[in-house]
């Protein structure tokens, strides 16, 4: 390999690395910042959890009526 081919290959690899690095940095800027746990309203989170629990209970009652043995078919040891 002559010196010109070596220099061209090194420059190409460096340019690919720099391009990859720039794309990674731009992707990180698009993500919303993670807020500390203390900034969340615990009352709102509790209300959301209760709402989700009610929805799950409703869905389970519908499944119990439509497919009586769905729990045995899909049991994963969660309960």
mmCIF file of the N, C-alpha and C atoms, coordinates in Angstrom:
data_MODEL
# 
_entry.id   MODEL 
# 
loop_
_atom_site.group_PDB 
_atom_site.id 
_atom_site.type_symbol 
_atom_site.label_atom_id 
_atom_site.label_alt_id 
_atom_site.label_comp_id 
_atom_site.label_asym_id 
_atom_site.label_entity_id 
_atom_site.label_seq_id 
_atom_site.pdbx_PDB_ins_code 
_atom_site.Cartn_x 
_atom_site.Cartn_y 
_atom_site.Cartn_z 
_atom_site.occupancy 
_atom_site.B_iso_or_equiv 
_atom_site.pdbx_formal_charge 
_atom_site.auth_seq_id 
_atom_site.auth_comp_id 
_atom_site.auth_asym_id 
_atom_site.auth_atom_id 
_atom_site.pdbx_PDB_model_num 
ATOM 1   N N  . UNK A 1 1  ? 0.852   -1.167  0.000  1.00 0.00 ? 1  UNK A N  1 
ATOM 2   C CA . UNK A 1 1  ? 0.000   0.000   0.000  1.00 0.00 ? 1  UNK A CA 1 
ATOM 3   C C  . UNK A 1 1  ? 0.901   1.234   0.000  1.00 0.00 ? 1  UNK A C  1 
ATOM 4   N N  . UNK A 1 2  ? 0.640   2.124   -0.918 1.00 0.00 ? 2  UNK A N  1 
ATOM 5   C CA . UNK A 1 2  ? 1.479   3.322   -0.977 1.00 0.00 ? 2  UNK A CA 1 
ATOM 6   C C  . UNK A 1 2  ? 0.957   4.358   0.033  1.00 0.00 ? 2  UNK A C  1 
ATOM 7   N N  . UNK A 1 3  ? 1.762   5.362   0.352  1.00 0.00 ? 3  UNK A N  1 
ATOM 8   C CA . UNK A 1 3  ? 1.391   6.339   1.397  1.00 0.00 ? 3  UNK A CA 1 
ATOM 9   C C  . UNK A 1 3  ? 0.103   7.100   1.089  1.00 0.00 ? 3  UNK A C  1 
ATOM 10  N N  . UNK A 1 4  ? -0.188  7.372   -0.181 1.00 0.00 ? 4  UNK A N  1 
ATOM 11  C CA . UNK A 1 4  ? -1.402  8.111   -0.529 1.00 0.00 ? 4  UNK A CA 1 
ATOM 12  C C  . UNK A 1 4  ? -2.652  7.291   -0.186 1.00 0.00 ? 4  UNK A C  1 
ATOM 13  N N  . UNK A 1 5  ? -2.644  6.001   -0.497 1.00 0.00 ? 5  UNK A N  1 
ATOM 14  C CA . UNK A 1 5  ? -3.774  5.139   -0.150 1.00 0.00 ? 5  UNK A CA 1 
ATOM 15  C C  . UNK A 1 5  ? -3.949  5.059   1.368  1.00 0.00 ? 5  UNK A C  1 
ATOM 16  N N  . UNK A 1 6  ? -2.850  4.992   2.095  1.00 0.00 ? 6  UNK A N  1 
ATOM 17  C CA . UNK A 1 6  ? -2.901  4.933   3.552  1.00 0.00 ? 6  UNK A CA 1 
ATOM 18  C C  . UNK A 1 6  ? -3.531  6.204   4.120  1.00 0.00 ? 6  UNK A C  1 
ATOM 19  N N  . UNK A 1 7  ? -3.115  7.363   3.643  1.00 0.00 ? 7  UNK A N  1 
ATOM 20  C CA . UNK A 1 7  ? -3.645  8.633   4.124  1.00 0.00 ? 7  UNK A CA 1 
ATOM 21  C C  . UNK A 1 7  ? -5.129  8.748   3.782  1.00 0.00 ? 7  UNK A C  1 
ATOM 22  N N  . UNK A 1 8  ? -5.514  8.355   2.578  1.00 0.00 ? 8  UNK A N  1 
ATOM 23  C CA . UNK A 1 8  ? -6.923  8.420   2.181  1.00 0.00 ? 8  UNK A CA 1 
ATOM 24  C C  . UNK A 1 8  ? -7.779  7.502   3.049  1.00 0.00 ? 8  UNK A C  1 
ATOM 25  N N  . UNK A 1 9  ? -7.287  6.307   3.350  1.00 0.00 ? 9  UNK A N  1 
ATOM 26  C CA . UNK A 1 9  ? -8.063  5.390   4.187  1.00 0.00 ? 9  UNK A CA 1 
ATOM 27  C C  . UNK A 1 9  ? -8.185  5.917   5.620  1.00 0.00 ? 9  UNK A C  1 
ATOM 28  N N  . UNK A 1 10 ? -7.124  6.501   6.155  1.00 0.00 ? 10 UNK A N  1 
ATOM 29  C CA . UNK A 1 10 ? -7.185  7.073   7.509  1.00 0.00 ? 10 UNK A CA 1 
ATOM 30  C C  . UNK A 1 10 ? -8.169  8.239   7.546  1.00 0.00 ? 10 UNK A C  1 
ATOM 31  N N  . UNK A 1 11 ? -8.106  9.128   6.549  1.00 0.00 ? 11 UNK A N  1 
ATOM 32  C CA . UNK A 1 11 ? -9.021  10.271  6.492  1.00 0.00 ? 11 UNK A CA 1 
ATOM 33  C C  . UNK A 1 11 ? -10.463 9.787   6.371  1.00 0.00 ? 11 UNK A C  1 
ATOM 34  N N  . UNK A 1 12 ? -10.702 8.774   5.567  1.00 0.00 ? 12 UNK A N  1 
ATOM 35  C CA . UNK A 1 12 ? -12.046 8.223   5.421  1.00 0.00 ? 12 UNK A CA 1 
ATOM 36  C C  . UNK A 1 12 ? -12.574 7.667   6.731  1.00 0.00 ? 12 UNK A C  1 
ATOM 37  N N  . UNK A 1 13 ? -11.736 6.927   7.452  1.00 0.00 ? 13 UNK A N  1 
ATOM 38  C CA . UNK A 1 13 ? -12.171 6.365   8.736  1.00 0.00 ? 13 UNK A CA 1 
ATOM 39  C C  . UNK A 1 13 ? -12.451 7.471   9.751  1.00 0.00 ? 13 UNK A C  1 
ATOM 40  N N  . UNK A 1 14 ? -11.609 8.491   9.773  1.00 0.00 ? 14 UNK A N  1 
ATOM 41  C CA . UNK A 1 14 ? -11.822 9.593   10.711 1.00 0.00 ? 14 UNK A CA 1 
ATOM 42  C C  . UNK A 1 14 ? -13.122 10.322  10.374 1.00 0.00 ? 14 UNK A C  1 
ATOM 43  N N  . UNK A 1 15 ? -13.390 10.567  9.109  1.00 0.00 ? 15 UNK A N  1 
ATOM 44  C CA . UNK A 1 15 ? -14.626 11.237  8.712  1.00 0.00 ? 15 UNK A CA 1 
ATOM 45  C C  . UNK A 1 15 ? -15.855 10.409  9.077  1.00 0.00 ? 15 UNK A C  1 
ATOM 46  N N  . UNK A 1 16 ? -15.786 9.095   8.904  1.00 0.00 ? 16 UNK A N  1 
ATOM 47  C CA . UNK A 1 16 ? -16.912 8.240   9.290  1.00 0.00 ? 16 UNK A CA 1 
ATOM 48  C C  . UNK A 1 16 ? -17.124 8.309   10.801 1.00 0.00 ? 16 UNK A C  1 
ATOM 49  N N  . UNK A 1 17 ? -16.050 8.274   11.572 1.00 0.00 ? 17 UNK A N  1 
ATOM 50  C CA . UNK A 1 17 ? -16.149 8.342   13.028 1.00 0.00 ? 17 UNK A CA 1 
ATOM 51  C C  . UNK A 1 17 ? -16.753 9.670   13.461 1.00 0.00 ? 17 UNK A C  1 
ATOM 52  N N  . UNK A 1 18 ? -16.305 10.770  12.877 1.00 0.00 ? 18 UNK A N  1 
ATOM 53  C CA . UNK A 1 18 ? -16.818 12.089  13.236 1.00 0.00 ? 18 UNK A CA 1 
ATOM 54  C C  . UNK A 1 18 ? -18.294 12.205  12.867 1.00 0.00 ? 18 UNK A C  1 
ATOM 55  N N  . UNK A 1 19 ? -18.673 11.714  11.701 1.00 0.00 ? 19 UNK A N  1 
ATOM 56  C CA . UNK A 1 19 ? -20.071 11.751  11.290 1.00 0.00 ? 19 UNK A CA 1 
ATOM 57  C C  . UNK A 1 19 ? -20.941 10.946  12.254 1.00 0.00 ? 19 UNK A C  1 
ATOM 58  N N  . UNK A 1 20 ? -20.485 9.768   12.607 1.00 0.00 ? 20 UNK A N  1 
ATOM 59  C CA . UNK A 1 20 ? -21.220 8.928   13.547 1.00 0.00 ? 20 UNK A CA 1 
ATOM 60  C C  . UNK A 1 20 ? -21.361 9.632   14.889 1.00 0.00 ? 20 UNK A C  1 
ATOM 61  N N  . UNK A 1 21 ? -20.304 10.239  15.376 1.00 0.00 ? 21 UNK A N  1 
ATOM 62  C CA . UNK A 1 21 ? -20.312 10.930  16.656 1.00 0.00 ? 21 UNK A CA 1 
ATOM 63  C C  . UNK A 1 21 ? -21.297 12.104  16.629 1.00 0.00 ? 21 UNK A C  1 
ATOM 64  N N  . UNK A 1 22 ? -21.309 12.871  15.541 1.00 0.00 ? 22 UNK A N  1 
ATOM 65  C CA . UNK A 1 22 ? -22.218 14.010  15.415 1.00 0.00 ? 22 UNK A CA 1 
ATOM 66  C C  . UNK A 1 22 ? -23.668 13.530  15.407 1.00 0.00 ? 22 UNK A C  1 
ATOM 67  N N  . UNK A 1 23 ? -23.947 12.454  14.703 1.00 0.00 ? 23 UNK A N  1 
ATOM 68  C CA . UNK A 1 23 ? -25.315 11.924  14.678 1.00 0.00 ? 23 UNK A CA 1 
ATOM 69  C C  . UNK A 1 23 ? -25.757 11.467  16.064 1.00 0.00 ? 23 UNK A C  1 
ATOM 70  N N  . UNK A 1 24 ? -24.863 10.856  16.806 1.00 0.00 ? 24 UNK A N  1 
ATOM 71  C CA . UNK A 1 24 ? -25.212 10.432  18.164 1.00 0.00 ? 24 UNK A CA 1 
ATOM 72  C C  . UNK A 1 24 ? -25.504 11.625  19.057 1.00 0.00 ? 24 UNK A C  1 
ATOM 73  N N  . UNK A 1 25 ? -24.710 12.669  18.943 1.00 0.00 ? 25 UNK A N  1 
ATOM 74  C CA . UNK A 1 25 ? -24.938 13.847  19.774 1.00 0.00 ? 25 UNK A CA 1 
ATOM 75  C C  . UNK A 1 25 ? -26.248 14.538  19.416 1.00 0.00 ? 25 UNK A C  1 
ATOM 76  N N  . UNK A 1 26 ? -26.590 14.603  18.157 1.00 0.00 ? 26 UNK A N  1 
ATOM 77  C CA . UNK A 1 26 ? -27.847 15.223  17.743 1.00 0.00 ? 26 UNK A CA 1 
ATOM 78  C C  . UNK A 1 26 ? -29.032 14.404  18.235 1.00 0.00 ? 26 UNK A C  1 
ATOM 79  N N  . UNK A 1 27 ? -28.911 13.092  18.228 1.00 0.00 ? 27 UNK A N  1 
ATOM 80  C CA . UNK A 1 27 ? -29.994 12.229  18.690 1.00 0.00 ? 27 UNK A CA 1 
ATOM 81  C C  . UNK A 1 27 ? -30.238 12.447  20.182 1.00 0.00 ? 27 UNK A C  1 
ATOM 82  N N  . UNK A 1 28 ? -29.173 12.626  20.962 1.00 0.00 ? 28 UNK A N  1 
ATOM 83  C CA . UNK A 1 28 ? -29.322 12.853  22.394 1.00 0.00 ? 28 UNK A CA 1 
ATOM 84  C C  . UNK A 1 28 ? -30.008 14.178  22.688 1.00 0.00 ? 28 UNK A C  1 
ATOM 85  N N  . UNK A 1 29 ? -29.800 15.177  21.864 1.00 0.00 ? 29 UNK A N  1 
ATOM 86  C CA . UNK A 1 29 ? -30.428 16.477  22.097 1.00 0.00 ? 29 UNK A CA 1 
ATOM 87  C C  . UNK A 1 29 ? -31.929 16.433  21.876 1.00 0.00 ? 29 UNK A C  1 
ATOM 88  N N  . UNK A 1 30 ? -32.405 15.519  21.059 1.00 0.00 ? 30 UNK A N  1 
ATOM 89  C CA . UNK A 1 30 ? -33.836 15.432  20.776 1.00 0.00 ? 30 UNK A CA 1 
ATOM 90  C C  . UNK A 1 30 ? -34.609 14.786  21.904 1.00 0.00 ? 30 UNK A C  1 
ATOM 91  N N  . UNK A 1 31 ? -33.947 14.021  22.738 1.00 0.00 ? 31 UNK A N  1 
ATOM 92  C CA . UNK A 1 31 ? -34.636 13.359  23.845 1.00 0.00 ? 31 UNK A CA 1 
ATOM 93  C C  . UNK A 1 31 ? -35.031 14.381  24.898 1.00 0.00 ? 31 UNK A C  1 
ATOM 94  N N  . UNK A 1 32 ? -36.213 14.229  25.472 1.00 0.00 ? 32 UNK A N  1 
ATOM 95  C CA . UNK A 1 32 ? -36.580 15.149  26.548 1.00 0.00 ? 32 UNK A CA 1 
ATOM 96  C C  . UNK A 1 32 ? -35.704 14.885  27.774 1.00 0.00 ? 32 UNK A C  1 
ATOM 97  N N  . UNK A 1 33 ? -35.361 15.914  28.503 1.00 0.00 ? 33 UNK A N  1 
ATOM 98  C CA . UNK A 1 33 ? -34.507 15.709  29.675 1.00 0.00 ? 33 UNK A CA 1 
ATOM 99  C C  . UNK A 1 33 ? -35.239 14.912  30.754 1.00 0.00 ? 33 UNK A C  1 
ATOM 100 N N  . UNK A 1 34 ? -34.502 14.098  31.454 1.00 0.00 ? 34 UNK A N  1 
ATOM 101 C CA . UNK A 1 34 ? -35.071 13.307  32.544 1.00 0.00 ? 34 UNK A CA 1 
ATOM 102 C C  . UNK A 1 34 ? -35.143 14.200  33.776 1.00 0.00 ? 34 UNK A C  1 
ATOM 103 N N  . UNK A 1 35 ? -36.342 14.291  34.343 1.00 0.00 ? 35 UNK A N  1 
ATOM 104 C CA . UNK A 1 35 ? -36.528 15.149  35.495 1.00 0.00 ? 35 UNK A CA 1 
ATOM 105 C C  . UNK A 1 35 ? -36.287 14.355  36.773 1.00 0.00 ? 35 UNK A C  1 
ATOM 106 N N  . UNK A 1 36 ? -35.792 15.009  37.798 1.00 0.00 ? 36 UNK A N  1 
ATOM 107 C CA . UNK A 1 36 ? -35.592 14.317  39.074 1.00 0.00 ? 36 UNK A CA 1 
ATOM 108 C C  . UNK A 1 36 ? -36.916 13.792  39.620 1.00 0.00 ? 36 UNK A C  1 
ATOM 109 N N  . UNK A 1 37 ? -36.841 12.744  40.406 1.00 0.00 ? 37 UNK A N  1 
ATOM 110 C CA . UNK A 1 37 ? -38.049 12.098  40.922 1.00 0.00 ? 37 UNK A CA 1 
ATOM 111 C C  . UNK A 1 37 ? -38.883 13.042  41.783 1.00 0.00 ? 37 UNK A C  1 
ATOM 112 N N  . UNK A 1 38 ? -38.271 14.011  42.422 1.00 0.00 ? 38 UNK A N  1 
ATOM 113 C CA . UNK A 1 38 ? -38.991 14.931  43.289 1.00 0.00 ? 38 UNK A CA 1 
ATOM 114 C C  . UNK A 1 38 ? -39.893 15.895  42.548 1.00 0.00 ? 38 UNK A C  1 
ATOM 115 N N  . UNK A 1 39 ? -39.746 16.040  41.232 1.00 0.00 ? 39 UNK A N  1 
ATOM 116 C CA . UNK A 1 39 ? -40.546 16.986  40.470 1.00 0.00 ? 39 UNK A CA 1 
ATOM 117 C C  . UNK A 1 39 ? -41.912 16.437  40.075 1.00 0.00 ? 39 UNK A C  1 
ATOM 118 N N  . UNK A 1 40 ? -42.170 15.183  40.302 1.00 0.00 ? 40 UNK A N  1 
ATOM 119 C CA . UNK A 1 40 ? -43.449 14.593  39.928 1.00 0.00 ? 40 UNK A CA 1 
ATOM 120 C C  . UNK A 1 40 ? -44.451 14.767  41.060 1.00 0.00 ? 40 UNK A C  1 
ATOM 121 N N  . UNK A 1 41 ? -45.694 15.011  40.687 1.00 0.00 ? 41 UNK A N  1 
ATOM 122 C CA . UNK A 1 41 ? -46.762 15.160  41.662 1.00 0.00 ? 41 UNK A CA 1 
ATOM 123 C C  . UNK A 1 41 ? -47.246 13.762  42.049 1.00 0.00 ? 41 UNK A C  1 
ATOM 124 N N  . UNK A 1 42 ? -46.983 13.381  43.280 1.00 0.00 ? 42 UNK A N  1 
ATOM 125 C CA . UNK A 1 42 ? -47.331 12.031  43.725 1.00 0.00 ? 42 UNK A CA 1 
ATOM 126 C C  . UNK A 1 42 ? -48.836 11.814  43.754 1.00 0.00 ? 42 UNK A C  1 
ATOM 127 N N  . UNK A 1 43 ? -49.601 12.841  44.032 1.00 0.00 ? 43 UNK A N  1 
ATOM 128 C CA . UNK A 1 43 ? -51.053 12.708  44.013 1.00 0.00 ? 43 UNK A CA 1 
ATOM 129 C C  . UNK A 1 43 ? -51.569 12.389  42.628 1.00 0.00 ? 43 UNK A C  1 
ATOM 130 N N  . UNK A 1 44 ? -50.984 13.059  41.615 1.00 0.00 ? 44 UNK A N  1 
ATOM 131 C CA . UNK A 1 44 ? -51.386 12.791  40.236 1.00 0.00 ? 44 UNK A CA 1 
ATOM 132 C C  . UNK A 1 44 ? -50.995 11.381  39.820 1.00 0.00 ? 44 UNK A C  1 
ATOM 133 N N  . UNK A 1 45 ? -49.803 10.953  40.231 1.00 0.00 ? 45 UNK A N  1 
ATOM 134 C CA . UNK A 1 45 ? -49.371 9.589   39.911 1.00 0.00 ? 45 UNK A CA 1 
ATOM 135 C C  . UNK A 1 45 ? -50.262 8.551   40.586 1.00 0.00 ? 45 UNK A C  1 
ATOM 136 N N  . UNK A 1 46 ? -50.670 8.824   41.811 1.00 0.00 ? 46 UNK A N  1 
ATOM 137 C CA . UNK A 1 46 ? -51.559 7.897   42.515 1.00 0.00 ? 46 UNK A CA 1 
ATOM 138 C C  . UNK A 1 46 ? -52.920 7.822   41.822 1.00 0.00 ? 46 UNK A C  1 
ATOM 139 N N  . UNK A 1 47 ? -53.415 8.960   41.366 1.00 0.00 ? 47 UNK A N  1 
ATOM 140 C CA . UNK A 1 47 ? -54.698 8.972   40.649 1.00 0.00 ? 47 UNK A CA 1 
ATOM 141 C C  . UNK A 1 47 ? -54.591 8.200   39.342 1.00 0.00 ? 47 UNK A C  1 
ATOM 142 N N  . UNK A 1 48 ? -53.473 8.355   38.637 1.00 0.00 ? 48 UNK A N  1 
ATOM 143 C CA . UNK A 1 48 ? -53.264 7.612   37.393 1.00 0.00 ? 48 UNK A CA 1 
ATOM 144 C C  . UNK A 1 48 ? -53.195 6.124   37.669 1.00 0.00 ? 48 UNK A C  1 
ATOM 145 N N  . UNK A 1 49 ? -52.510 5.737   38.740 1.00 0.00 ? 49 UNK A N  1 
ATOM 146 C CA . UNK A 1 49 ? -52.405 4.315   39.086 1.00 0.00 ? 49 UNK A CA 1 
ATOM 147 C C  . UNK A 1 49 ? -53.775 3.738   39.407 1.00 0.00 ? 49 UNK A C  1 
ATOM 148 N N  . UNK A 1 50 ? -54.581 4.498   40.121 1.00 0.00 ? 50 UNK A N  1 
ATOM 149 C CA . UNK A 1 50 ? -55.941 4.036   40.444 1.00 0.00 ? 50 UNK A CA 1 
ATOM 150 C C  . UNK A 1 50 ? -56.776 3.899   39.176 1.00 0.00 ? 50 UNK A C  1 
ATOM 151 N N  . UNK A 1 51 ? -56.632 4.856   38.251 1.00 0.00 ? 51 UNK A N  1 
ATOM 152 C CA . UNK A 1 51 ? -57.355 4.787   36.985 1.00 0.00 ? 51 UNK A CA 1 
ATOM 153 C C  . UNK A 1 51 ? -56.941 3.555   36.185 1.00 0.00 ? 51 UNK A C  1 
ATOM 154 N N  . UNK A 1 52 ? -55.633 3.288   36.164 1.00 0.00 ? 52 UNK A N  1 
ATOM 155 C CA . UNK A 1 52 ? -55.147 2.103   35.454 1.00 0.00 ? 52 UNK A CA 1 
ATOM 156 C C  . UNK A 1 52 ? -55.655 0.825   36.111 1.00 0.00 ? 52 UNK A C  1 
ATOM 157 N N  . UNK A 1 53 ? -55.698 0.814   37.438 1.00 0.00 ? 53 UNK A N  1 
ATOM 158 C CA . UNK A 1 53 ? -56.196 -0.364  38.151 1.00 0.00 ? 53 UNK A CA 1 
ATOM 159 C C  . UNK A 1 53 ? -57.665 -0.602  37.799 1.00 0.00 ? 53 UNK A C  1 
ATOM 160 N N  . UNK A 1 54 ? -58.452 0.485   37.735 1.00 0.00 ? 54 UNK A N  1 
ATOM 161 C CA . UNK A 1 54 ? -59.867 0.348   37.357 1.00 0.00 ? 54 UNK A CA 1 
ATOM 162 C C  . UNK A 1 54 ? -60.008 -0.184  35.931 1.00 0.00 ? 54 UNK A C  1 
ATOM 163 N N  . UNK A 1 55 ? -59.184 0.309   35.031 1.00 0.00 ? 55 UNK A N  1 
ATOM 164 C CA . UNK A 1 55 ? -59.231 -0.163  33.639 1.00 0.00 ? 55 UNK A CA 1 
ATOM 165 C C  . UNK A 1 55 ? -58.868 -1.640  33.543 1.00 0.00 ? 55 UNK A C  1 
ATOM 166 N N  . UNK A 1 56 ? -57.858 -2.040  34.281 1.00 0.00 ? 56 UNK A N  1 
ATOM 167 C CA . UNK A 1 56 ? -57.445 -3.445  34.265 1.00 0.00 ? 56 UNK A CA 1 
ATOM 168 C C  . UNK A 1 56 ? -58.555 -4.326  34.821 1.00 0.00 ? 56 UNK A C  1 
ATOM 169 N N  . UNK A 1 57 ? -59.185 -3.880  35.918 1.00 0.00 ? 57 UNK A N  1 
ATOM 170 C CA . UNK A 1 57 ? -60.300 -4.652  36.489 1.00 0.00 ? 57 UNK A CA 1 
ATOM 171 C C  . UNK A 1 57 ? -61.436 -4.791  35.484 1.00 0.00 ? 57 UNK A C  1 
ATOM 172 N N  . UNK A 1 58 ? -61.733 -3.703  34.762 1.00 0.00 ? 58 UNK A N  1 
ATOM 173 C CA . UNK A 1 58 ? -62.795 -3.750  33.753 1.00 0.00 ? 58 UNK A CA 1 
ATOM 174 C C  . UNK A 1 58 ? -62.435 -4.720  32.638 1.00 0.00 ? 58 UNK A C  1 
ATOM 175 N N  . UNK A 1 59 ? -61.200 -4.627  32.154 1.00 0.00 ? 59 UNK A N  1 
ATOM 176 C CA . UNK A 1 59 ? -60.771 -5.543  31.091 1.00 0.00 ? 59 UNK A CA 1 
ATOM 177 C C  . UNK A 1 59 ? -60.789 -6.994  31.542 1.00 0.00 ? 59 UNK A C  1 
ATOM 178 N N  . UNK A 1 60 ? -60.375 -7.246  32.787 1.00 0.00 ? 60 UNK A N  1 
ATOM 179 C CA . UNK A 1 60 ? -60.404 -8.612  33.295 1.00 0.00 ? 60 UNK A CA 1 
ATOM 180 C C  . UNK A 1 60 ? -61.825 -9.131  33.410 1.00 0.00 ? 60 UNK A C  1 
ATOM 181 N N  . UNK A 1 61 ? -62.756 -8.277  33.825 1.00 0.00 ? 61 UNK A N  1 
ATOM 182 C CA . UNK A 1 61 ? -64.149 -8.732  33.926 1.00 0.00 ? 61 UNK A CA 1 
ATOM 183 C C  . UNK A 1 61 ? -64.731 -9.028  32.542 1.00 0.00 ? 61 UNK A C  1 
ATOM 184 N N  . UNK A 1 62 ? -64.356 -8.230  31.539 1.00 0.00 ? 62 UNK A N  1 
ATOM 185 C CA . UNK A 1 62 ? -64.803 -8.506  30.172 1.00 0.00 ? 62 UNK A CA 1 
ATOM 186 C C  . UNK A 1 62 ? -64.220 -9.827  29.687 1.00 0.00 ? 62 UNK A C  1 
ATOM 187 N N  . UNK A 1 63 ? -62.935 -10.043 29.934 1.00 0.00 ? 63 UNK A N  1 
ATOM 188 C CA . UNK A 1 63 ? -62.317 -11.303 29.528 1.00 0.00 ? 63 UNK A CA 1 
ATOM 189 C C  . UNK A 1 63 ? -62.925 -12.493 30.261 1.00 0.00 ? 63 UNK A C  1 
ATOM 190 N N  . UNK A 1 64 ? -63.242 -12.316 31.559 1.00 0.00 ? 64 UNK A N  1 
ATOM 191 C CA . UNK A 1 64 ? -63.871 -13.398 32.312 1.00 0.00 ? 64 UNK A CA 1 
ATOM 192 C C  . UNK A 1 64 ? -65.209 -13.779 31.695 1.00 0.00 ? 64 UNK A C  1 
ATOM 193 N N  . UNK A 1 65 ? -65.952 -12.784 31.201 1.00 0.00 ? 65 UNK A N  1 
ATOM 194 C CA . UNK A 1 65 ? -67.256 -13.063 30.598 1.00 0.00 ? 65 UNK A CA 1 
ATOM 195 C C  . UNK A 1 65 ? -67.115 -13.671 29.208 1.00 0.00 ? 65 UNK A C  1 
ATOM 196 N N  . UNK A 1 66 ? -66.158 -13.205 28.442 1.00 0.00 ? 66 UNK A N  1 
ATOM 197 C CA . UNK A 1 66 ? -66.000 -13.655 27.055 1.00 0.00 ? 66 UNK A CA 1 
ATOM 198 C C  . UNK A 1 66 ? -65.198 -14.952 26.937 1.00 0.00 ? 66 UNK A C  1 
ATOM 199 N N  . UNK A 1 67 ? -64.114 -15.059 27.695 1.00 0.00 ? 67 UNK A N  1 
ATOM 200 C CA . UNK A 1 67 ? -63.227 -16.226 27.622 1.00 0.00 ? 67 UNK A CA 1 
ATOM 201 C C  . UNK A 1 67 ? -62.962 -16.690 29.063 1.00 0.00 ? 67 UNK A C  1 
ATOM 202 N N  . UNK A 1 68 ? -63.809 -17.588 29.582 1.00 0.00 ? 68 UNK A N  1 
ATOM 203 C CA . UNK A 1 68 ? -63.721 -17.962 30.998 1.00 0.00 ? 68 UNK A CA 1 
ATOM 204 C C  . UNK A 1 68 ? -62.369 -18.523 31.443 1.00 0.00 ? 68 UNK A C  1 
ATOM 205 N N  . UNK A 1 69 ? -61.652 -19.214 30.578 1.00 0.00 ? 69 UNK A N  1 
ATOM 206 C CA . UNK A 1 69 ? -60.389 -19.833 31.007 1.00 0.00 ? 69 UNK A CA 1 
ATOM 207 C C  . UNK A 1 69 ? -59.166 -19.071 30.503 1.00 0.00 ? 69 UNK A C  1 
ATOM 208 N N  . UNK A 1 70 ? -59.288 -17.772 30.286 1.00 0.00 ? 70 UNK A N  1 
ATOM 209 C CA . UNK A 1 70 ? -58.159 -16.995 29.756 1.00 0.00 ? 70 UNK A CA 1 
ATOM 210 C C  . UNK A 1 70 ? -57.017 -16.909 30.749 1.00 0.00 ? 70 UNK A C  1 
ATOM 211 N N  . UNK A 1 71 ? -57.326 -16.939 32.044 1.00 0.00 ? 71 UNK A N  1 
ATOM 212 C CA . UNK A 1 71 ? -56.254 -16.838 33.044 1.00 0.00 ? 71 UNK A CA 1 
ATOM 213 C C  . UNK A 1 71 ? -55.360 -18.083 33.015 1.00 0.00 ? 71 UNK A C  1 
ATOM 214 N N  . UNK A 1 72 ? -55.955 -19.244 32.860 1.00 0.00 ? 72 UNK A N  1 
ATOM 215 C CA . UNK A 1 72 ? -55.168 -20.463 32.827 1.00 0.00 ? 72 UNK A CA 1 
ATOM 216 C C  . UNK A 1 72 ? -54.336 -20.550 31.539 1.00 0.00 ? 72 UNK A C  1 
ATOM 217 N N  . UNK A 1 73 ? -54.921 -20.059 30.447 1.00 0.00 ? 73 UNK A N  1 
ATOM 218 C CA . UNK A 1 73 ? -54.205 -20.097 29.161 1.00 0.00 ? 73 UNK A CA 1 
ATOM 219 C C  . UNK A 1 73 ? -53.013 -19.163 29.134 1.00 0.00 ? 73 UNK A C  1 
ATOM 220 N N  . UNK A 1 74 ? -53.080 -18.045 29.850 1.00 0.00 ? 74 UNK A N  1 
ATOM 221 C CA . UNK A 1 74 ? -52.044 -17.021 29.772 1.00 0.00 ? 74 UNK A CA 1 
ATOM 222 C C  . UNK A 1 74 ? -51.317 -16.804 31.083 1.00 0.00 ? 74 UNK A C  1 
ATOM 223 N N  . UNK A 1 75 ? -51.343 -17.770 31.954 1.00 0.00 ? 75 UNK A N  1 
ATOM 224 C CA . UNK A 1 75 ? -50.703 -17.604 33.256 1.00 0.00 ? 75 UNK A CA 1 
ATOM 225 C C  . UNK A 1 75 ? -49.186 -17.646 33.096 1.00 0.00 ? 75 UNK A C  1 
ATOM 226 N N  . UNK A 1 76 ? -48.539 -16.621 33.626 1.00 0.00 ? 76 UNK A N  1 
ATOM 227 C CA . UNK A 1 76 ? -47.076 -16.534 33.562 1.00 0.00 ? 76 UNK A CA 1 
ATOM 228 C C  . UNK A 1 76 ? -46.470 -16.485 34.952 1.00 0.00 ? 76 UNK A C  1 
ATOM 229 N N  . UNK A 1 77 ? -47.244 -16.794 35.944 1.00 0.00 ? 77 UNK A N  1 
ATOM 230 C CA . UNK A 1 77 ? -46.732 -16.746 37.308 1.00 0.00 ? 77 UNK A CA 1 
ATOM 231 C C  . UNK A 1 77 ? -46.735 -15.346 37.879 1.00 0.00 ? 77 UNK A C  1 
ATOM 232 N N  . UNK A 1 78 ? -47.473 -14.419 37.255 1.00 0.00 ? 78 UNK A N  1 
ATOM 233 C CA . UNK A 1 78 ? -47.509 -13.046 37.744 1.00 0.00 ? 78 UNK A CA 1 
ATOM 234 C C  . UNK A 1 78 ? -48.296 -12.903 39.021 1.00 0.00 ? 78 UNK A C  1 
ATOM 235 N N  . UNK A 1 79 ? -49.276 -13.752 39.196 1.00 0.00 ? 79 UNK A N  1 
ATOM 236 C CA . UNK A 1 79 ? -50.123 -13.633 40.387 1.00 0.00 ? 79 UNK A CA 1 
ATOM 237 C C  . UNK A 1 79 ? -50.039 -14.861 41.228 1.00 0.00 ? 79 UNK A C  1 
# 
